[in-house]
Amino acid sequence: MGKDKRLERFIEEVSRIMPQVLQGIFRRQRADLLAKGEISIPQFLLMFLLCRKGFMKMKDIAHELNVSLPATTGLVNRLVRDGRVKRIPDEKDRRVVYIGITSRGKQVVNTVRNQRKKLFTEVFSNISEKERVQYLKVLRKVAKYVQVHEEK
């Protein structure tokens, strides 16, 4: 079998399996905090972004999440209302407002992280150490490729 045919078969299998894996993971996570309706996945992603990057302008959040500014405003408004993020005006320029995560928002992110850690422990405990090392190596390569080509 030629190289192109093998790659095509690989892509078909990854395209079939990846959604199943992601749906299974999201379903398991949703069975906890997200399913209770406390937060949506976009709200979690926004809070997770703020945990990683700190205070951000609305336009930068929209860019990072790849959503429109009005959609970002809606997400932020709901999170502010729920006390999970806060608006902080720039001291030098009143037109500029930064968005930051509150302790309540950090608590939500930590809860989801702990749920994710528990889930991944359960999933990956059924895979050998050698397979986990291989998986991580490939995953890092894919992540690096995606990051480099995302910036172009």
N, CA and C atoms as an extended XYZ file, in Angstrom:
456
Properties=species:S:1:pos:R:3:atomname:S:1:resname:S:1:resid:I:1 pbc="F F F"
N         0.853       -1.184        0.000 N   MET     1
C         0.000        0.000        0.000 CA  MET     1
C         0.889        1.234        0.000 C   MET     1
N         0.540        2.215       -0.839 N   GLY     2
C         1.334        3.420       -0.958 CA  GLY     2
C         1.204        4.329        0.250 C   GLY     2
N         2.183        5.233        0.364 N   LYS     3
C         2.232        6.175        1.486 CA  LYS     3
C         0.965        7.039        1.557 C   LYS     3
N         0.510        7.548        0.395 N   ASP     4
C        -0.686        8.392        0.364 CA  ASP     4
C        -1.923        7.625        0.820 C   ASP     4
N        -2.016        6.361        0.430 N   LYS     5
C        -3.171        5.538        0.806 CA  LYS     5
C        -3.164        5.267        2.314 C   LYS     5
N        -1.977        5.008        2.872 N   ARG     6
C        -1.878        4.775        4.316 CA  ARG     6
C        -2.253        6.035        5.097 C   ARG     6
N        -1.790        7.178        4.614 N   LEU     7
C        -2.136        8.446        5.264 CA  LEU     7
C        -3.644        8.681        5.187 C   LEU     7
N        -4.225        8.404        4.046 N   GLU     8
C        -5.664        8.572        3.877 CA  GLU     8
C        -6.445        7.679        4.847 C   GLU     8
N        -6.032        6.432        5.001 N   ARG     9
C        -6.694        5.514        5.931 CA  ARG     9
C        -6.530        5.989        7.385 C   ARG     9
N        -5.334        6.488        7.687 N   PHE    10
C        -5.068        7.023        9.027 CA  PHE    10
C        -6.004        8.202        9.323 C   PHE    10
N        -6.106        9.124        8.366 N   ILE    11
C        -6.942       10.311        8.535 CA  ILE    11
C        -8.402        9.910        8.700 C   ILE    11
N        -8.852        8.945        7.922 N   GLU    12
C       -10.231        8.474        8.059 CA  GLU    12
C       -10.482        7.906        9.452 C   GLU    12
N        -9.533        7.136        9.952 N   GLU    13
C        -9.720        6.536       11.280 CA  GLU    13
C        -9.659        7.592       12.387 C   GLU    13
N        -8.727        8.528       12.290 N   VAL    14
C        -8.644        9.602       13.280 CA  VAL    14
C        -9.930       10.438       13.242 C   VAL    14
N       -10.418       10.711       12.032 N   SER    15
C       -11.652       11.493       11.882 CA  SER    15
C       -12.856       10.774       12.472 C   SER    15
N       -12.823        9.470       12.483 N   ARG    16
C       -13.911        8.689       13.052 CA  ARG    16
C       -13.779        8.580       14.573 C   ARG    16
N       -12.555        8.365       15.059 N   ILE    17
C       -12.338        8.096       16.487 CA  ILE    17
C       -12.302        9.373       17.328 C   ILE    17
N       -11.647       10.428       16.833 N   MET    18
C       -11.457       11.647       17.632 CA  MET    18
C       -12.769       12.228       18.148 C   MET    18
N       -13.799       12.379       17.304 N   PRO    19
C       -15.063       12.914       17.842 CA  PRO    19
C       -15.655       12.025       18.941 C   PRO    19
N       -15.525       10.715       18.808 N   GLN    20
C       -16.028        9.804       19.835 CA  GLN    20
C       -15.305       10.031       21.157 C   GLN    20
N       -13.987       10.184       21.088 N   VAL    21
C       -13.190       10.403       22.294 CA  VAL    21
C       -13.571       11.736       22.938 C   VAL    21
N       -13.616       12.791       22.141 N   LEU    22
C       -13.937       14.115       22.680 CA  LEU    22
C       -15.351       14.167       23.245 C   LEU    22
N       -16.306       13.556       22.527 N   GLN    23
C       -17.682       13.531       23.045 CA  GLN    23
C       -17.745       12.778       24.370 C   GLN    23
N       -17.030       11.667       24.457 N   GLY    24
C       -17.015       10.895       25.692 CA  GLY    24
C       -16.440       11.686       26.845 C   GLY    24
N       -15.365       12.401       26.582 N   ILE    25
C       -14.735       13.221       27.621 CA  ILE    25
C       -15.669       14.353       28.035 C   ILE    25
N       -16.238       15.068       27.040 N   PHE    26
C       -17.132       16.171       27.374 CA  PHE    26
C       -18.390       15.676       28.084 C   PHE    26
N       -18.903       14.524       27.668 N   ARG    27
C       -20.088       13.972       28.330 CA  ARG    27
C       -19.797       13.673       29.796 C   ARG    27
N       -18.626       13.117       30.049 N   ARG    28
C       -18.246       12.798       31.430 CA  ARG    28
C       -18.054       14.065       32.242 C   ARG    28
N       -17.442       15.090       31.639 N   GLN    29
C       -17.265       16.354       32.354 CA  GLN    29
C       -18.603       17.033       32.568 C   GLN    29
N       -19.453       16.985       31.578 N   ARG    30
C       -20.760       17.630       31.680 CA  ARG    30
C       -21.607       16.974       32.755 C   ARG    30
N       -21.301       15.713       33.057 N   ALA    31
C       -22.061       15.023       34.094 CA  ALA    31
C       -21.806       15.652       35.452 C   ALA    31
N       -20.829       16.520       35.519 N   ASP    32
C       -20.528       17.175       36.777 CA  ASP    32
C       -20.955       18.645       36.697 C   ASP    32
N       -20.003       19.530       36.791 N   LEU    33
C       -20.264       20.965       36.899 CA  LEU    33
C       -21.001       21.551       35.691 C   LEU    33
N       -20.571       21.204       34.492 N   LEU    34
C       -21.148       21.815       33.300 CA  LEU    34
C       -22.596       21.384       33.096 C   LEU    34
N       -22.911       20.139       33.410 N   ALA    35
C       -24.266       19.631       33.207 CA  ALA    35
C       -25.259       20.264       34.162 C   ALA    35
N       -24.796       20.710       35.286 N   LYS    36
C       -25.691       21.318       36.272 CA  LYS    36
C       -26.183       22.685       35.811 C   LYS    36
N       -25.641       23.145       34.683 N   GLY    37
C       -26.063       24.436       34.166 CA  GLY    37
C       -25.370       25.600       34.840 C   GLY    37
N       -24.390       25.297       35.669 N   GLU    38
C       -23.671       26.386       36.347 CA  GLU    38
C       -22.866       27.220       35.361 C   GLU    38
N       -22.213       26.539       34.425 N   ILE    39
C       -21.428       27.247       33.415 CA  ILE    39
C       -21.535       26.506       32.083 C   ILE    39
N       -21.294       27.249       31.021 N   SER    40
C       -21.244       26.645       29.685 CA  SER    40
C       -19.768       26.402       29.336 C   SER    40
N       -19.541       25.629       28.301 N   ILE    41
C       -18.162       25.384       27.866 CA  ILE    41
C       -17.482       26.697       27.459 C   ILE    41
N       -18.134       27.586       26.675 N   PRO    42
C       -17.482       28.865       26.357 CA  PRO    42
C       -17.151       29.695       27.598 C   PRO    42
N       -18.036       29.682       28.606 N   GLN    43
C       -17.741       30.422       29.835 CA  GLN    43
C       -16.530       29.825       30.537 C   GLN    43
N       -16.463       28.490       30.566 N   PHE    44
C       -15.300       27.850       31.182 CA  PHE    44
C       -14.032       28.211       30.428 C   PHE    44
N       -14.077       28.163       29.102 N   LEU    45
C       -12.888       28.490       28.304 CA  LEU    45
C       -12.425       29.924       28.565 C   LEU    45
N       -13.373       30.842       28.721 N   LEU    46
C       -13.018       32.230       29.014 CA  LEU    46
C       -12.346       32.331       30.386 C   LEU    46
N       -12.922       31.667       31.389 N   MET    47
C       -12.325       31.719       32.730 CA  MET    47
C       -10.959       31.044       32.745 C   MET    47
N       -10.826       29.939       32.025 N   PHE    48
C        -9.551       29.240       31.941 CA  PHE    48
C        -8.499       30.137       31.294 C   PHE    48
N        -8.891       30.853       30.242 N   LEU    49
C        -7.997       31.800       29.567 CA  LEU    49
C        -7.524       32.877       30.533 C   LEU    49
N        -8.444       33.428       31.314 N   LEU    50
C        -8.072       34.478       32.279 CA  LEU    50
C        -7.159       33.927       33.375 C   LEU    50
N        -7.363       32.681       33.768 N   CYS    51
C        -6.462       32.067       34.755 CA  CYS    51
C        -5.045       31.973       34.196 C   CYS    51
N        -4.948       31.629       32.927 N   ARG    52
C        -3.628       31.467       32.306 CA  ARG    52
C        -2.952       32.797       32.011 C   ARG    52
N        -3.722       33.770       31.505 N   LYS    53
C        -3.117       34.990       30.982 CA  LYS    53
C        -3.273       36.203       31.893 C   LYS    53
N        -4.139       36.131       32.886 N   GLY    54
C        -4.361       37.294       33.745 CA  GLY    54
C        -5.358       38.258       33.128 C   GLY    54
N        -5.317       39.514       33.525 N   PHE    55
C        -6.256       40.518       33.043 CA  PHE    55
C        -6.096       40.723       31.544 C   PHE    55
N        -7.240       40.826       30.855 N   MET    56
C        -7.214       40.980       29.399 CA  MET    56
C        -8.277       41.977       28.962 C   MET    56
N        -8.025       42.615       27.812 N   LYS    57
C        -9.026       43.475       27.197 CA  LYS    57
C       -10.047       42.588       26.482 C   LYS    57
N       -11.245       43.118       26.341 N   MET    58
C       -12.332       42.385       25.706 CA  MET    58
C       -11.959       41.923       24.296 C   MET    58
N       -11.343       42.805       23.507 N   LYS    59
C       -10.989       42.443       22.125 CA  LYS    59
C        -9.958       41.325       22.092 C   LYS    59
N        -9.063       41.288       23.078 N   ASP    60
C        -8.056       40.229       23.124 CA  ASP    60
C        -8.682       38.893       23.502 C   ASP    60
N        -9.675       38.934       24.388 N   ILE    61
C       -10.400       37.716       24.746 CA  ILE    61
C       -11.122       37.172       23.516 C   ILE    61
N       -11.803       38.070       22.796 N   ALA    62
C       -12.534       37.672       21.585 CA  ALA    62
C       -11.583       37.020       20.586 C   ALA    62
N       -10.420       37.622       20.416 N   HIS    63
C        -9.424       37.072       19.483 CA  HIS    63
C        -8.955       35.690       19.935 C   HIS    63
N        -8.613       35.551       21.204 N   GLU    64
C        -8.111       34.271       21.735 CA  GLU    64
C        -9.157       33.163       21.637 C   GLU    64
N       -10.421       33.506       21.876 N   LEU    65
C       -11.488       32.500       21.831 CA  LEU    65
C       -12.054       32.316       20.426 C   LEU    65
N       -11.615       33.191       19.516 N   ASN    66
C       -12.065       33.143       18.124 CA  ASN    66
C       -13.590       33.305       18.023 C   ASN    66
N       -14.103       34.289       18.763 N   VAL    67
C       -15.524       34.621       18.720 CA  VAL    67
C       -15.669       36.123       18.511 C   VAL    67
N       -16.869       36.545       18.169 N   SER    68
C       -17.106       37.974       17.928 CA  SER    68
C       -17.056       38.757       19.240 C   SER    68
N       -16.863       40.046       19.094 N   LEU    69
C       -16.856       40.929       20.268 CA  LEU    69
C       -18.224       40.923       20.974 C   LEU    69
N       -19.348       40.971       20.237 N   PRO    70
C       -20.640       40.891       20.926 CA  PRO    70
C       -20.832       39.570       21.688 C   PRO    70
N       -20.369       38.460       21.125 N   ALA    71
C       -20.475       37.173       21.828 CA  ALA    71
C       -19.632       37.193       23.091 C   ALA    71
N       -18.454       37.774       23.003 N   THR    72
C       -17.571       37.887       24.164 CA  THR    72
C       -18.214       38.760       25.239 C   THR    72
N       -18.811       39.844       24.820 N   THR    73
C       -19.486       40.734       25.769 CA  THR    73
C       -20.596       39.989       26.506 C   THR    73
N       -21.363       39.192       25.787 N   GLY    74
C       -22.418       38.404       26.410 CA  GLY    74
C       -21.875       37.420       27.430 C   GLY    74
N       -20.794       36.737       27.071 N   LEU    75
C       -20.161       35.790       28.002 CA  LEU    75
C       -19.675       36.508       29.251 C   LEU    75
N       -18.985       37.630       29.040 N   VAL    76
C       -18.441       38.392       30.168 CA  VAL    76
C       -19.569       38.924       31.047 C   VAL    76
N       -20.629       39.446       30.432 N   ASN    77
C       -21.754       39.976       31.222 CA  ASN    77
C       -22.340       38.904       32.143 C   ASN    77
N       -22.530       37.692       31.625 N   ARG    78
C       -23.076       36.612       32.455 CA  ARG    78
C       -22.114       36.237       33.575 C   ARG    78
N       -20.837       36.190       33.261 N   LEU    79
C       -19.847       35.821       34.276 CA  LEU    79
C       -19.693       36.922       35.334 C   LEU    79
N       -19.804       38.176       34.931 N   VAL    80
C       -19.770       39.284       35.895 CA  VAL    80
C       -20.995       39.192       36.801 C   VAL    80
N       -22.159       38.973       36.203 N   ARG    81
C       -23.403       38.849       36.976 CA  ARG    81
C       -23.296       37.733       38.025 C   ARG    81
N       -22.618       36.630       37.641 N   ASP    82
C       -22.481       35.486       38.543 CA  ASP    82
C       -21.277       35.606       39.480 C   ASP    82
N       -20.547       36.718       39.380 N   GLY    83
C       -19.420       36.952       40.274 CA  GLY    83
C       -18.176       36.128       39.948 C   GLY    83
N       -18.066       35.664       38.705 N   ARG    84
C       -16.934       34.809       38.332 CA  ARG    84
C       -15.808       35.579       37.651 C   ARG    84
N       -16.141       36.709       37.046 N   VAL    85
C       -15.125       37.619       36.505 CA  VAL    85
C       -15.514       39.035       36.900 C   VAL    85
N       -14.565       39.950       36.749 N   LYS    86
C       -14.843       41.349       37.086 CA  LYS    86
C       -14.237       42.248       36.025 C   LYS    86
N       -14.818       43.438       35.926 N   ARG    87
C       -14.305       44.469       35.025 CA  ARG    87
C       -13.448       45.417       35.850 C   ARG    87
N       -12.287       45.754       35.296 N   ILE    88
C       -11.391       46.679       35.981 CA  ILE    88
C       -11.034       47.794       34.997 C   ILE    88
N       -11.458       49.023       35.283 N   PRO    89
C       -11.140       50.134       34.379 CA  PRO    89
C        -9.647       50.473       34.431 C   PRO    89
N        -9.106       50.832       33.290 N   ASP    90
C        -7.715       51.266       33.205 CA  ASP    90
C        -7.602       52.621       33.899 C   ASP    90
N        -6.604       52.780       34.747 N   GLU    91
C        -6.447       54.031       35.498 CA  GLU    91
C        -6.058       55.203       34.610 C   GLU    91
N        -5.366       54.921       33.506 N   LYS    92
C        -4.876       55.995       32.642 CA  LYS    92
C        -5.836       56.329       31.504 C   LYS    92
N        -6.632       55.350       31.079 N   ASP    93
C        -7.541       55.556       29.950 CA  ASP    93
C        -8.899       54.951       30.299 C   ASP    93
N        -9.872       55.793       30.604 N   ARG    94
C       -11.181       55.312       31.053 CA  ARG    94
C       -11.911       54.496       29.994 C   ARG    94
N       -11.518       54.647       28.739 N   ARG    95
C       -12.170       53.873       27.670 CA  ARG    95
C       -11.768       52.409       27.703 C   ARG    95
N       -10.644       52.106       28.328 N   VAL    96
C       -10.112       50.746       28.363 CA  VAL    96
C       -10.587       50.046       29.631 C   VAL    96
N       -11.116       48.841       29.446 N   VAL    97
C       -11.571       48.033       30.571 CA  VAL    97
C       -10.915       46.658       30.464 C   VAL    97
N       -10.368       46.221       31.569 N   TYR    98
C        -9.767       44.893       31.625 CA  TYR    98
C       -10.742       43.934       32.293 C   TYR    98
N       -10.666       42.676       31.886 N   ILE    99
C       -11.484       41.629       32.481 CA  ILE    99
C       -10.542       40.721       33.262 C   ILE    99
N       -10.924       40.440       34.502 N   GLY   100
C       -10.111       39.565       35.346 CA  GLY   100
C       -10.984       38.533       36.028 C   GLY   100
N       -10.388       37.444       36.408 N   ILE   101
C       -11.136       36.373       37.065 CA  ILE   101
C       -11.178       36.625       38.569 C   ILE   101
N       -12.285       36.299       39.184 N   THR   102
C       -12.441       36.455       40.634 CA  THR   102
C       -12.058       35.147       41.328 C   THR   102
N       -12.018       35.175       42.638 N   SER   103
C       -11.718       33.948       43.384 CA  SER   103
C       -12.803       32.900       43.140 C   SER   103
N       -14.044       33.339       42.992 N   ARG   104
C       -15.133       32.400       42.684 CA  ARG   104
C       -14.919       31.758       41.311 C   ARG   104
N       -14.481       32.539       40.337 N   GLY   105
C       -14.181       32.007       39.009 CA  GLY   105
C       -13.020       31.024       39.044 C   GLY   105
N       -11.988       31.366       39.822 N   LYS   106
C       -10.843       30.456       39.962 CA  LYS   106
C       -11.275       29.138       40.587 C   LYS   106
N       -12.191       29.225       41.521 N   GLN   107
C       -12.701       28.020       42.180 CA  GLN   107
C       -13.404       27.110       41.160 C   GLN   107
N       -14.184       27.706       40.262 N   VAL   108
C       -14.862       26.938       39.218 CA  VAL   108
C       -13.840       26.263       38.305 C   VAL   108
N       -12.835       27.028       37.878 N   VAL   109
C       -11.797       26.475       36.999 CA  VAL   109
C       -11.072       25.329       37.703 C   VAL   109
N       -10.731       25.516       38.965 N   ASN   110
C       -10.041       24.452       39.711 CA  ASN   110
C       -10.910       23.211       39.870 C   ASN   110
N       -12.202       23.406       40.067 N   THR   111
C       -13.118       22.267       40.187 CA  THR   111
C       -13.144       21.474       38.888 C   THR   111
N       -13.266       22.171       37.766 N   VAL   112
C       -13.295       21.496       36.461 CA  VAL   112
C       -11.950       20.823       36.187 C   VAL   112
N       -10.853       21.504       36.527 N   ARG   113
C        -9.524       20.900       36.350 CA  ARG   113
C        -9.406       19.602       37.150 C   ARG   113
N        -9.881       19.620       38.385 N   ASN   114
C        -9.821       18.419       39.215 CA  ASN   114
C       -10.686       17.303       38.654 C   ASN   114
N       -11.867       17.667       38.129 N   GLN   115
C       -12.728       16.669       37.488 CA  GLN   115
C       -12.034       16.076       36.267 C   GLN   115
N       -11.376       16.952       35.489 N   ARG   116
C       -10.664       16.506       34.292 CA  ARG   116
C        -9.504       15.586       34.672 C   ARG   116
N        -8.781       15.968       35.717 N   LYS   117
C        -7.649       15.154       36.177 CA  LYS   117
C        -8.125       13.758       36.597 C   LYS   117
N        -9.226       13.723       37.318 N   LYS   118
C        -9.795       12.449       37.751 CA  LYS   118
C       -10.203       11.597       36.540 C   LYS   118
N       -10.854       12.223       35.575 N   LEU   119
C       -11.272       11.514       34.368 CA  LEU   119
C       -10.069       10.986       33.596 C   LEU   119
N        -9.060       11.836       33.383 N   PHE   120
C        -7.881       11.406       32.637 CA  PHE   120
C        -7.124       10.311       33.370 C   PHE   120
N        -7.099       10.379       34.689 N   THR   121
C        -6.461        9.313       35.469 CA  THR   121
C        -7.168        7.992       35.208 C   THR   121
N        -8.488        8.041       35.214 N   GLU   122
C        -9.274        6.831       34.954 CA  GLU   122
C        -9.011        6.287       33.550 C   GLU   122
N        -9.013        7.162       32.562 N   VAL   123
C        -8.825        6.744       31.170 CA  VAL   123
C        -7.408        6.220       30.941 C   VAL   123
N        -6.406        6.983       31.366 N   PHE   124
C        -5.025        6.629       31.041 CA  PHE   124
C        -4.419        5.577       31.962 C   PHE   124
N        -5.094        5.233       33.034 N   SER   125
C        -4.589        4.144       33.882 CA  SER   125
C        -4.750        2.792       33.184 C   SER   125
N        -5.565        2.766       32.129 N   ASN   126
C        -5.780        1.537       31.366 CA  ASN   126
C        -4.818        1.397       30.192 C   ASN   126
N        -3.860        2.305       30.116 N   ILE   127
C        -2.875        2.305       29.033 CA  ILE   127
C        -1.491        2.162       29.656 C   ILE   127
N        -0.636        1.402       29.007 N   SER   128
C         0.699        1.162       29.572 CA  SER   128
C         1.517        2.452       29.618 C   SER   128
N         2.536        2.459       30.460 N   GLU   129
C         3.441        3.615       30.582 CA  GLU   129
C         4.069        3.937       29.228 C   GLU   129
N         4.496        2.909       28.525 N   LYS   130
C         5.123        3.095       27.206 CA  LYS   130
C         4.142        3.765       26.234 C   LYS   130
N         2.890        3.324       26.228 N   GLU   131
C         1.886        3.913       25.344 CA  GLU   131
C         1.578        5.356       25.741 C   GLU   131
N         1.554        5.641       27.035 N   ARG   132
C         1.308        7.020       27.492 CA  ARG   132
C         2.434        7.949       27.041 C   ARG   132
N         3.671        7.463       27.134 N   VAL   133
C         4.824        8.269       26.698 CA  VAL   133
C         4.729        8.528       25.195 C   VAL   133
N         4.391        7.513       24.427 N   GLN   134
C         4.239        7.672       22.974 CA  GLN   134
C         3.107        8.648       22.652 C   GLN   134
N         1.987        8.475       23.343 N   TYR   135
C         0.829        9.331       23.122 CA  TYR   135
C         1.188       10.791       23.394 C   TYR   135
N         1.854       11.033       24.513 N   LEU   136
C         2.238       12.384       24.883 CA  LEU   136
C         3.213       12.989       23.861 C   LEU   136
N         4.123       12.185       23.375 N   LYS   137
C         5.082       12.647       22.377 CA  LYS   137
C         4.363       13.093       21.098 C   LYS   137
N         3.434       12.280       20.643 N   VAL   138
C         2.672       12.613       19.439 CA  VAL   138
C         1.777       13.829       19.693 C   VAL   138
N         1.120       13.858       20.838 N   LEU   139
C         0.233       14.969       21.172 CA  LEU   139
C         1.003       16.292       21.219 C   LEU   139
N         2.201       16.274       21.770 N   ARG   140
C         3.029       17.498       21.800 CA  ARG   140
C         3.381       17.956       20.389 C   ARG   140
N         3.708       17.014       19.510 N   LYS   141
C         4.027       17.360       18.119 CA  LYS   141
C         2.823       17.979       17.429 C   LYS   141
N         1.654       17.389       17.625 N   VAL   142
C         0.431       17.910       17.013 CA  VAL   142
C         0.131       19.300       17.563 C   VAL   142
N         0.237       19.475       18.872 N   ALA   143
C        -0.033       20.775       19.503 CA  ALA   143
C         0.924       21.840       18.972 C   ALA   143
N         2.182       21.482       18.830 N   LYS   144
C         3.177       22.436       18.318 CA  LYS   144
C         2.852       22.825       16.877 C   LYS   144
N         2.508       21.833       16.058 N   TYR   145
C         2.159       22.100       14.660 CA  TYR   145
C         0.943       23.019       14.594 C   TYR   145
N        -0.088       22.718       15.367 N   VAL   146
C        -1.311       23.511       15.357 CA  VAL   146
C        -1.015       24.943       15.797 C   VAL   146
N        -0.213       25.090       16.845 N   GLN   147
C         0.113       26.420       17.345 CA  GLN   147
C         0.885       27.229       16.303 C   GLN   147
N         1.875       26.625       15.699 N   VAL   148
C         2.694       27.330       14.703 CA  VAL   148
C         1.842       27.752       13.510 C   VAL   148
N         0.977       26.852       13.045 N   HIS   149
C         0.175       27.155       11.862 CA  HIS   149
C        -1.055       28.016       12.169 C   HIS   149
N        -1.419       28.102       13.421 N   GLU   150
C        -2.516       28.967       13.836 CA  GLU   150
C        -2.082       30.419       13.759 C   GLU   150
N        -0.819       30.664       14.055 N   GLU   151
C        -0.288       32.031       14.089 CA  GLU   151
C        -0.055       32.603       12.699 C   GLU   151
N        -0.045       31.735       11.689 N   LYS   152
C         0.210       32.210       10.318 CA  LYS   152
C        -1.018       32.777        9.691 C   LYS   152
